[in-house]
Amino acid sequence: MALKDRFNNFENIEDLSADGTQKPSMSATTLVEADLGPVFDELALSLSQKVASIPVWFEYSEAEQRKLISDFLIYKLENEYSDISFSNEEKEHIISLFMNSVHGFGELDYFISKDDVRAVCVNSDGSIFTDRNSGFVKEDAVLTDSQFEKLYSAIRRKINKPDMLFGQIRLNKLVITLFSPPVCHEKILFEKLKTEKVDFKFLLADESINSDIYKFIKKLIDEKKNILIAAPASAGKTALISAISNEINQDNRVALFENYPIINSEICDSYYIKGLGENGLSDLFNAVSKLKYDYVINDTEYMPVVLSEYFGNGYFADVEADSLTQAITKLAGYKVYNEKCTEKQAKAYIASRFNYIFLLQKSENSLFKIASVVELSLNKSGSLILTENLKYEDGSYWYNFDDAE
């Protein structure tokens, strides 16, 4: 039965209340003020389970999706919440919330819609893991073999790479990655994109940084220093890159390299590199370098040291690494392998291209914390020297820069 047909017959929708008791009465005004609370959770879970067996939601147009959600909502409100009076404006509000929380991935929608969940991973055995600030934890819910296979097959068709070992697409506010054998057993990773503008005002309110650190970073931006941001996966690299892009004076010209249009910035000229081959990337970088931008921002995970060869000062990039040593080793390894130079020469080149390295770490109470900031230099013998300007330890910052009080 087609998805549209399944939504046309709401008489068969089951009540999801575990104890079968009558739902408490509440006013529509209270409901909206409380962001719909448990009522919205139940409605969202009910809709997610309704489409669980046919995960093709993203193949419908936005108008078709809204019509299905609208029909579903009207039926539920009229038959299960008849004691609540909703205005048309309030119904539209609920529909909009649904549109932002229902993706067509069955039970996974329930976890994806949660504000505190950054990413969801499901393995071929149906086990579900969610990333909620402190890392991935296993959930009690499990997909059946049939549900996983249908979901995996539908996304794989969307990626349109039948022989792939690894594939990635962006759908609405999600980046979805498929892993296939022999890389590993089949698994699907759903990563949520931030839609709000992340600037330093946002990071200050979030307590990811304090006012002294903000002044220090602003000084580095104004002086057009080259900064490498290192962090583990999902530890805030893009958030800090976004804040930097929004702090640059609007009189400057800024080039932004991304895999997908993620960063919300009004002044950047964005270039998307996903899917470009080695030759295509080289041609793109050469062409952009001729435009002589004041600043260049690289949020692609494409080796930062590569792009640094094309651009001068005012270059910001990020790299996935758990430590400063790992970040430097990654960059140096590329130079050693591709140019057959010594490790010492490679590290000297890194010091000539980057002024500072920021190491971020995950935080339970904010987007991230800056674990360390080091300044790069060379001694008389040409060896790389790291001077630590900032360190986060035991819940507080120690720093050694001019703007600190």
C-alpha positions as a printed Julia matrix, in Angstrom:
405×3 Matrix{Float64}:
   0.0    0.0     0.0
   1.38   3.42   -0.94
   2.22   5.97    1.71
  -0.5    8.33    0.5
  -3.09   5.54    0.73
  -1.97   4.65    4.25
  -2.64   8.25    5.32
  -6.1    8.28    3.72
  -7.48   5.75    6.2
  -7.01   7.1     9.7
  -9.63   4.8    11.28
  -6.89   2.19   11.77
  -4.51   4.44   13.69
  -3.83   2.92   17.11
  -3.8    4.93   20.33
  -0.21   4.94   21.59
  -1.07   5.48   25.27
   0.63   2.72   27.22
  -2.04   2.4    29.94
  -5.08   3.23   27.8
  -6.23   5.93   30.23
  -8.09   9.06   29.2
  -5.72  11.93   28.34
  -5.94  14.92   30.71
  -7.84  17.98   29.53
  -5.95  21.2    28.94
  -6.57  24.45   27.12
  -5.06  25.19   23.73
  -3.43  28.32   25.13
  -1.64  26.34   27.84
  -0.64  23.75   25.25
   1.02  26.25   22.94
   2.74  28.12   25.77
   4.25  24.83   26.96
   5.39  24.01   23.41
   2.7   21.32   23.37
   4.65  19.2    25.85
   3.73  15.5    26.05
   0.84  15.95   23.6
   3.2   16.94   20.81
   5.59  14.1    21.74
   2.75  11.6    21.44
   1.54  13.06   18.15
   5.08  13.03   16.74
   5.69   9.44   17.82
   2.33   8.35   16.41
   3.09   9.89   13.02
   6.61   8.42   13.0
   5.25   4.93   13.62
   2.61   5.44   10.97
   5.22   5.89    8.24
   7.79   3.49    9.72
   7.1    0.66    7.28
   7.55   2.87    4.17
  10.52   5.24    4.71
  10.13   7.35    1.57
   8.95  10.59    3.15
  11.71  12.63    1.5
  10.51  11.53   -1.95
   7.35  13.64   -1.53
   7.19  17.34   -2.2
   6.91  19.74    0.73
   3.27  20.45   -0.23
   2.45  16.73   -0.19
   4.17  16.29    3.15
   2.26  19.21    4.64
  -1.06  17.81    3.33
  -0.38  14.41    4.91
   0.57  16.0     8.22
  -2.44  18.32    8.14
  -4.87  15.43    7.53
  -3.25  13.38   10.27
  -3.36  16.25   12.75
  -7.02  17.12   12.08
  -8.05  13.5    12.59
  -6.11  13.17   15.86
  -7.4   16.48   17.26
 -11.01  15.82   16.34
 -11.07  12.24   17.62
  -8.62  12.13   20.52
  -8.38  15.74   21.74
 -11.96  16.87   21.1
 -12.07  18.6    24.5
  -9.4   21.07   23.35
 -10.33  24.01   21.14
  -7.61  24.93   18.63
  -7.64  28.01   16.43
  -6.45  27.75   12.82
  -3.31  29.67   13.82
  -2.55  27.14   16.55
  -3.07  24.24   14.15
  -0.67  25.81   11.67
   1.84  26.2    14.49
   1.62  22.48   15.27
   1.9   21.57   11.57
   5.07  23.67   11.3
   6.54  21.86   14.3
   5.76  18.53   12.63
   7.38  19.64    9.38
  10.6   20.25   11.3
  10.54  16.96   13.2
   9.2   14.3    10.82
  11.6   13.05    8.17
  10.1    9.71    7.18
  12.64   7.51    8.91
  10.23   5.63   11.14
  11.05   5.39   14.83
  14.31   7.25   14.21
  12.25  10.43   13.72
  11.41  10.39   17.42
  15.11  10.67   18.33
  16.08  13.02   15.48
  13.39  15.49   16.57
  14.83  15.83   20.1
  16.62  19.14   20.65
  19.41  17.57   22.73
  20.22  14.9    20.13
  23.03  15.88   17.77
  23.2   12.68   15.73
  21.56   9.26   15.41
  23.28   6.06   14.26
  21.49   2.81   13.43
  23.34  -0.46   12.75
  22.32  -3.37   10.53
  21.14  -5.31   13.61
  18.62  -2.51   14.24
  20.36  -1.1    17.32
  19.97   2.68   17.69
  22.53   5.06   19.21
  22.05   8.77   19.92
  24.67  11.46   20.49
  23.57  13.81   23.3
  26.64  15.99   24.05
  28.58  13.35   25.98
  28.89  10.83   23.13
  26.79   8.05   21.64
  24.58   5.99   23.95
  22.45   2.97   23.07
  18.67   3.39   23.1
  16.11   0.74   24.02
  14.31   1.05   20.68
  15.3   -1.37   17.89
  14.47  -1.47   14.17
  13.42  -4.79   12.65
  15.51  -6.32    9.87
  12.8   -5.36    7.4
  12.64  -1.75    8.6
  16.42  -1.33    8.42
  16.63  -2.87    4.95
  13.88  -0.66    3.53
  15.4    2.43    5.09
  18.92   1.57    3.93
  17.77   0.72    0.39
  15.69   3.9     0.05
  18.59   6.15    1.09
  21.04   4.24   -1.07
  18.81   4.77   -4.12
  18.72   8.47   -3.27
  22.52   8.61   -3.21
  22.47   6.76   -6.55
  25.79   4.94   -6.14
  24.92   1.21   -6.39
  28.48  -0.04   -5.84
  29.49   2.42   -3.14
  31.28   1.53    0.07
  30.59   4.97    1.55
  28.01   7.54    0.47
  26.63  10.82    1.79
  23.75  13.15    1.0
  22.03  16.13    2.54
  18.25  15.91    3.02
  16.59  19.0     4.51
  18.31  19.59    7.85
  20.17  16.27    7.93
  23.43  14.96    6.52
  23.01  11.2     6.04
  25.98   8.87    5.66
  25.77   5.2     4.62
  28.56   2.75    5.44
  28.74  -0.53    3.52
  30.89  -3.69    3.57
  33.8   -4.28    3.43
  34.33  -0.96    5.25
  32.06  -2.26    8.04
  28.64  -3.79    8.54
  25.84  -1.63    7.12
  25.06   1.39    9.25
  23.35   4.76    8.77
  24.44   7.99   10.43
  22.05  10.95   10.65
  23.74  14.25   11.61
  21.6   17.3    12.36
  22.51  20.65   10.84
  22.12  23.86   12.83
  19.83  26.35   11.12
  20.27  29.26   13.52
  22.98  31.84   13.03
  25.93  30.85   15.21
  28.0   33.93   16.03
  30.04  35.0    19.04
  26.97  36.44   20.73
  25.47  32.94   20.5
  28.65  31.29   21.84
  28.9   33.78   24.72
  25.3   33.12   25.74
  25.93  29.39   25.38
  29.05  29.77   27.61
  31.22  27.99   25.07
  33.59  30.98   25.46
  33.92  33.95   27.81
  34.47  37.66   27.07
  38.27  37.46   27.36
  38.47  34.63   24.83
  36.13  36.51   22.51
  38.39  39.58   22.61
  41.43  37.42   21.93
  39.84  35.69   18.92
  38.54  39.0    17.56
  42.08  40.41   17.78
  43.4   37.44   15.78
  40.67  37.92   13.16
  41.41  41.65   12.81
  45.14  40.88   12.45
  44.33  38.27    9.77
  46.1   35.44   11.56
  45.87  31.92   10.15
  44.07  29.6    12.55
  43.58  25.83   12.54
  40.7   24.5    14.62
  41.13  20.88   15.76
  38.46  18.83   17.5
  36.93  15.35   17.68
  33.83  14.63   15.59
  30.77  16.71   16.58
  32.77  18.81   19.05
  32.06  22.29   17.72
  34.47  22.91   14.82
  31.77  24.21   12.47
  30.2   26.3    15.28
  33.46  28.18   15.92
  34.14  28.52   12.19
  30.62  29.94   11.79
  31.17  32.48   14.58
  34.45  33.58   12.99
  32.78  34.02    9.59
  30.09  36.21   11.16
  32.64  38.33   13.03
  34.62  39.44    9.95
  33.96  43.05    9.0
  31.41  43.29    6.2
  33.75  45.48    4.13
  35.95  42.41    3.57
  35.53  39.77    0.89
  35.31  36.24    2.28
  35.49  32.87    0.5
  33.86  29.94    2.3
  34.5   26.32    1.29
  31.88  23.83    2.51
  30.69  20.32    1.69
  27.09  21.49    2.07
  25.46  24.9     2.68
  25.62  24.74    6.49
  27.09  28.01    7.77
  24.64  30.91    7.95
  26.71  33.95    6.98
  25.62  37.06    5.08
  29.02  38.14    3.74
  30.63  34.89    2.52
  30.9   33.74   -1.08
  30.26  30.01   -0.65
  31.88  27.24   -2.71
  30.64  23.66   -2.27
  33.23  20.96   -2.99
  31.29  17.75   -2.26
  31.65  15.36   -5.19
  34.5   17.19   -6.93
  37.4   14.99   -7.93
  41.06  15.8    -7.3
  41.36  17.68  -10.61
  38.11  19.55  -10.0
  39.27  20.64   -6.55
  42.61  21.85   -7.88
  40.92  23.84  -10.65
  38.44  25.37   -8.17
  41.13  26.4    -5.68
  43.27  27.91   -8.42
  40.33  29.91   -9.76
  39.22  31.16   -6.32
  42.79  32.13   -5.38
  42.86  34.51   -8.35
  39.91  36.42   -6.86
  42.21  37.57   -4.03
  39.77  37.29   -1.1
  40.59  39.07    2.16
  39.71  35.95    4.16
  39.33  32.27    3.28
  37.41  29.81    5.46
  37.69  26.04    4.98
  35.03  23.87    6.68
  35.32  20.85    4.39
  37.65  18.43    6.23
  39.71  18.6     3.03
  43.27  18.75    4.32
  43.75  22.31    5.62
  47.42  22.35    4.65
  46.42  21.84    0.99
  44.26  24.95    0.84
  46.85  26.93    2.78
  49.13  26.59   -0.25
  46.64  28.58   -2.36
  45.85  31.44    0.04
  47.71  33.91    2.26
  46.78  35.55    5.57
  43.29  35.44    7.04
  42.91  31.69    6.53
  40.76  29.62    8.91
  40.36  25.86    8.67
  39.4   22.85   10.76
  40.55  19.26   11.06
  39.19  16.28   12.98
  41.65  15.36   15.72
  41.54  14.36   19.37
  44.72  16.21   20.34
  47.14  18.88   19.17
  49.72  16.18   18.42
  47.26  14.29   16.23
  46.3   17.45   14.34
  49.93  18.32   13.59
  50.72  14.71   12.66
  47.81  14.68   10.17
  48.98  17.81    8.42
  52.65  16.87    8.47
  51.87  13.37    7.2
  50.29  14.79    4.06
  53.38  16.88    3.27
  55.76  13.99    3.96
  53.82  11.56    1.77
  53.13  13.87   -1.16
  56.35  15.86   -1.27
  58.81  13.28    0.09
  60.17  15.76    2.61
  61.31  15.04    6.16
  58.95  15.3     9.12
  60.94  18.27   10.43
  60.53  20.08    7.09
  56.81  19.31    7.07
  56.32  20.71   10.58
  58.35  23.78    9.67
  55.99  24.33    6.74
  52.96  24.06    9.07
  54.48  26.7    11.34
  54.98  28.95    8.31
  51.3   28.62    7.3
  49.45  28.63   10.65
  49.86  31.04   13.54
  47.62  29.28   16.05
  45.92  25.96   16.68
  42.71  25.85   18.73
  41.84  22.46   20.27
  38.15  22.03   21.14
  36.55  19.43   23.35
  32.98  18.28   23.87
  31.03  19.78   26.74
  27.88  18.63   28.5
  26.64  22.17   29.21
  27.6   24.04   26.02
  28.42  23.44   22.36
  32.1   23.03   23.21
  34.99  24.23   25.37
  38.35  25.39   24.06
  40.7   22.87   25.64
  43.88  24.59   24.48
  45.25  27.34   22.23
  48.87  27.14   21.09
  50.97  29.58   19.07
  53.26  28.04   16.43
  56.84  29.18   15.85
  60.28  27.82   14.93
  63.46  27.84   16.99
  66.92  28.59   15.55
  67.41  25.01   14.43
  64.11  25.05   12.51
  62.17  22.83   14.92
  58.49  23.46   15.63
  57.74  25.19   18.93
  54.27  25.23   20.53
  53.58  27.96   23.08
  50.36  27.47   25.03
  48.28  30.65   25.4
  45.15  29.08   26.85
  44.17  25.92   28.69
  40.86  24.66   30.05
  41.33  22.49   33.11
  39.2   21.48   36.09
  36.28  23.6    34.88
  38.14  26.88   34.48
  40.38  28.68   31.99
  44.01  29.62   32.35
  45.31  31.98   29.69
  48.31  34.05   28.8
  47.35  36.73   26.31
  47.06  40.49   26.43
  43.27  40.83   26.64
  42.88  38.56   29.66
  42.11  40.3    32.91
